[in-house]
Amino acid sequence: MVDKNRLKIATIKTTKQMVKIIPLILGIIFLISLVIVSINKQDYTILFTHNIMTDPVVGAMLGSIMAGNPVTSYIIGGELLKQGISLMAVTAFIVAWITVGALQLPYEMMVLGKKYAIIRNIIAFVSSILVAVITVSIMVIIQ
């Protein structure tokens, strides 16, 4: 059976927490939008030098900063590929875009705890580079 008093208390606590979190979520969304709009697509070609060692790292760093949703990352990834940026860099960018989220780190630390949020983001960053290398390696073998 559900204790109605405990349910009421939990609902009140959850509502208060959500009210605290909404301004942070809105701030993160605005900050991400500002970063995305402020960088021209042509500037990406300067960052990516077709170096097999640095391009995935640069892609993962940009994806970490410009975090967003998967659908948007596919569109941006397609545009980056059209501009001649390597598949490895674009793959690292997309994976980091979805999994890392440096701009959301303060919010994540507040909600999930500082240690967990930092470790999760570091693992996601390194994993985005590894996924890019493995994906492109498999693509080379298949072709």
N, C-alpha and C positions, 0 to 999 in steps of 0.2 A: 504494500500500500504506500501511497505517496503522502508524506507529511506536508500538509498544506502550508503550515507555518514556515518550514524549512524552504519550501519552494518559493514562497513570497520573499523571504530574506535573500535567497539566491538570485531571484529576478531583480530585486532592487540593487544588489551589489553589481550584477552584470550590467544593468542599465547605467549606473554611475561610472563604471569602467569604460563603457562604450562612449559616453559623453566626454570623458577625458581623452580618449584615443582619436576621436573624429578630427580635431584640429591638427593633430600630428599627421594623420593620413592625408588630409587636404594639403598640408605643407609639403609633404613628400611628392605628391602628384604634381604640384606646381613647380617644385624644384626640378624634377625629372623633365617636365615639359620645357622648362627654360634651357636646360642643358642640351636637349635634343634639338631645339630650334636654333640655338646659338652656333652650332657647328655646321658649316657647309659640307655638302657631300664631296666636293672637290678636295677639301682639306684632308680627307681620309687617305687619298693617294699619296700624300706627303708622308703620312705616318707609316704606311705599309711599304716596305722596301723589297718585297719578294725574297726576304731572307727566311729560310725554313726554320731558323732558331728563334728569331725575334717576332716574326709576324703573328704566331699564335699567342704569344705573351701580350703583344700590343692589342690584339683582338680581344683577348680576355679582359684586359684592363679597361678598354673602352666599353665592352659589354657590362662590366661590373659597375661602371659609373652611370651608364645610360640605361639602367634596368627598366624592363617593361614587360608587356605581355607577349606571348608566343606569336600571335598573328602579326603584330607589328614587326617583330624581329625577322620574320620570313620576308616581309616586304623590303626591309632595309638590307637584309642579307642578299636578296636578289639584286638590288641596286648596286651593292658593293661588288658583287661578282661581275655585273655588267661593266663596271669601271676598271676591271682587270685585277682586282684584289684576289689573292689566293684563296682557294677553298679551305685550306687549313685555318687561315686567319678568320674567315667568315664563320666557320664552324665554331671556333673558340669564342667568337663574338656572340653568336646566337646562344650557345650553352651558358655562357656567363651572364648574358642579358636576362635570361630566365631564372637562373639559380643564385646569382651572387647578390647584387643589390647593395652597393656601398652607400648609396644615398639613404637607404632604408635602415642602415645599421643602428642609428640611435634609437629608432622606434623598436627595432627587433631586440636590442639590448634591454630596453625598458620592459617589454612584454615577456621575453623569453629568458632574460638573464644575460649579463655581459659576457661571461665565459663561453656559454653555449653559442651565442650569436657570433662571436669572433671566430671560434673554432669552426662553426658551420660554414661561415663565409670563406675562410681559408681553404677548407676542404673542397668547397664548391669551385673556388677559383682554380686550384691545382687540377681538379677533375675536369674542368672545362678545357684545359690545355691537353690533358691526356686523351679526352674524348675526341678532340680535334685531330690529334696525331693518329689515333687508332682508326678513326673514320676515314681519313684520307689514305692511310696505308691500305685499308681494306678496299677502297675504291681503286687504288693503283693495281692491286692484285687481281681484282675482278676484271678490269679492263685489260 
